[in-house]
């Protein structure tokens, strides 16, 4: 789906603008108000799809708080994330992988998100316990537009997709 592409775009673009490695990105699916049309996409389309002026925020979080965040995401299923995967069994988080590695209870993770979520809004209260919060003065919509521009210059199409990052086990 388009939300996966957009959170991946946030992760990729922020990783390029950050001095330190970003472990994962999280956005809420309610940030998108309209589907993008098939074919050429205009700035007007982007403003209709992403009408909010959300600032990009980088947070440092203890592993236990990241686990609580991902448990909330697993339970609700209304947020998208990049560079991580979860397995959910019987409605509960069963496995968490970040950056291709098993969740490490002793790590401090660096997460990029939008200011709305970083403040704990939308039920993402785990973000309120961040060890450090950096407001970047970069905004979500322009970062996504920049990723679209890069793909366009490379002659690539933007294709919504679903992958294995959110697996529900039998």
Secondary structure, 3 states (H helix, E strand, C coil): CHHHHHHHHHHHHHHHHCCCCCCEEEEEHHHCCCCCCCCCCCHHHHHHHCCCCCEEEEEEEEHHHHHHHHHHHHHHCCEEEECEEEEEECCEEEEEEECCEECCCCCEEEEEEEHHHHCCHHHCHHHHHCCEEEEEEEEHHHHHHHHHHHHHHCCCCCCCCCCCCEEEEC
